[in-house]
Amino acid sequence: MGCSKNLVDSETLMSMFERNGYHCTHDSENPQGDIVVINTCGFIEDAKQESINAILELAQAKDEGRIKQLYVMGCLSQRYQEELKAEIPQVDKFYGKFNYKQLLTDLGHPQLESCTGPRHLTTPHHYAYIKISEGCDRHCAYCAIPIMTGRHISRPQREILDEMRELVAHGTTEFQVIAQELTYYGVDVDGHQHIADLVSAMANIPGVRWIRLHYAYPSHFPWDLLHVIRNNSNVCNYLDIALQHVSDNVLKRMQRHFTKAETYELVRRLRREVPGIHLRTTLMVGFPGETDEDFEELKEFVRWARFERMGGFVYSEEDGTPSATLYADDVPAAVKRRRLSELMALQQQISGEVQTAKVGQTLCVVIDRVEGDYYVGRSEYSSPEVDPEVLIERNGKELQVGCFYDVTITASDDFDLYGMVVI
């Protein structure tokens, strides 16, 4: 459950199980068998509740004899382990965010610190997520992630590159580079940002077709990374950078250490130095103290920035975070929902205009799956699961999942594109 970083942990654990003689399935709608493991999310209230509901559902399945053993791991378990133990005794054992590999030892098998061979991909074979670090040193006022994951720790570059080479050897050509804060990569090692060096080395691996970057932070942005994006054809013109807000009042209260003026200049420079870049961001409404004027500033910023991809969510007070201690959650729930609805309606209009501008263009598209009468794929400007897709009518055409095709865009709606393969 939760983010793609959790998915990587689950895939690693699945591989460890399989190397010890187990058969694993992922996200079964009707869980049965000897062992079920839930990897939980604890980011915001909705995610926590979803994880708790899943545990309770499977606890009932255990009571009914449909499963034999139940284990829980991940962020929610890391943060609330003692409370969960007391409330849900059907769980055989709770693990945190980092000790989940101990499960194999507890089941009587040797612990594998690392797996030989690729992890068990639950994504289509042609793309994978590559986690380059754990934790975060930013300590934004609203965020519980540092409480759960601790300080930023970069993975060794050699380990990351070896994993990518291994995946390429098994047919993976597209990589989503993920971290809680990828621009901080290397700072914990020698005090310097090394994300540009890492991505450049990734781009030089033979067989890597696309690299896409997720979860950058605006403060102290490493400008040399833009040179790498601009000068490597297999590094997608795409950047996921969570800005959260633009009002100086809200940014200061959020402890983002970034100003409105700096935010505008950041977007200008990203677009100036990488022409055609598609920006994905996430914005928050309803943070304590957010006024109507602050929200109007945010909408004006969205109109100006014209983000190609944008997500939004309402503030959720999280135990132990600075904002829960410093501020009253004073924006009414109805106001939060209205503001989010307004913001996303504005983005839907912008997205529709962005997509319409692509009609007539020819884009390189990778095919992800077949769905009804369509092949469904993505261009370099879209990440899996969260971004718009390209739909191509089948009409007797034989396209291969995981292969790349030139596609002329013939139509669009507010989010998705429609096209035909160039013969």
CORVEN-V695100 format. One record per run of one state. SS is the DSSP state (2 for helix, 1 for strand, 0 for the rest). FROM is the first residue (numbers start at 1). TO is the last residue. If there is no record, write none. Layout:
SS:FROM:TO
SS:FROM:TO
//
This chain:
0:1:3
2:4:19
0:20:32
1:33:40
0:41:44
2:45:63
0:64:66
1:67:74
2:75:87
0:88:92
1:93:94
0:95:101
2:102:106
0:107:126
1:127:131
0:132:132
1:133:134
0:135:144
2:145:149
0:150:152
1:153:154
0:155:156
2:157:169
0:170:173
1:174:178
0:179:181
2:182:184
0:185:186
2:187:190
0:191:194
2:195:203
0:204:209
1:210:216
0:217:223
2:224:231
0:232:234
1:235:241
0:242:243
1:244:244
0:245:247
2:248:254
0:255:259
2:260:273
0:274:277
1:278:285
0:286:291
2:292:305
0:306:308
1:309:314
0:315:321
2:322:326
0:327:332
2:333:356
0:357:361
1:362:371
0:372:373
1:374:378
0:379:389
1:390:393
0:394:403
1:404:412
0:413:416
1:417:421
0:422:423
//
